[in-house]
Amino acid sequence: MTTMTIIKALPLVLLISLTGCQLTGPSVHVSGPKITVDDNSNNSSKHCPPGQAKKGNC
């Protein structure tokens, strides 16, 4: 084979060898924050909504 034939065939060989390759970037998986709402009905302190104490409702 001559040098020109090798130089012409080299890009073809590279393209054929790279056709099955797939490049993917890095990925990040983030889970959301855990939120717990606790309605403490057994609380001994009494909560009075704003404005109700002045009306005498508490």
N, C-alpha and C positions, 0 to 999 in steps of 0.2 A: 504494500500500500504506500502511496505517496503521502507526503506531508500535507498537501492540500486536501486530499480525501479525508484524512484524519481530522483536520481542522473543520471541514464542512460537516462531518458526521458527529462531532463532539456535541454541538447544541442539540441535535436530534436525540442523542443518547441521554443527555441530561433531562430533556423534557419528558421523555418516556419514563425515566426512572423516578421523576418527581410527580407524576400524575396521580399516584395513590396517596400522596402526603396531604395532610390537613393540619394547618397551624391554627391553634386557638389561643386566645389571650387568657390571662389569669382571671379567675372568678372568685367572688366573695359572696358568701351566704350569711345573712344577718337575721337573727330572730328578733321579734319585737319584744318590748319590755313586758314583764309579768306584772299585772295589776290585780290586786286583791282589794275588794271593797267589803269591809266588815261592818254590818249593822249591829252594833252592840245593844240589843234590846234589854239585856239584863243589867244595864248600867244603873246604879243607884242615884246618880246625879240627874237632876231634872233640867232639860234644855228648854229655854224659853226663847221663841223666835223674836226677832227685833220688833219693837213697838208693842208687843203683847203685855210686857211687864207694866208699862205705864197705864194700860187699860185695866189692869187687875185680873187678867186672864190666867196668870201663872201662880 
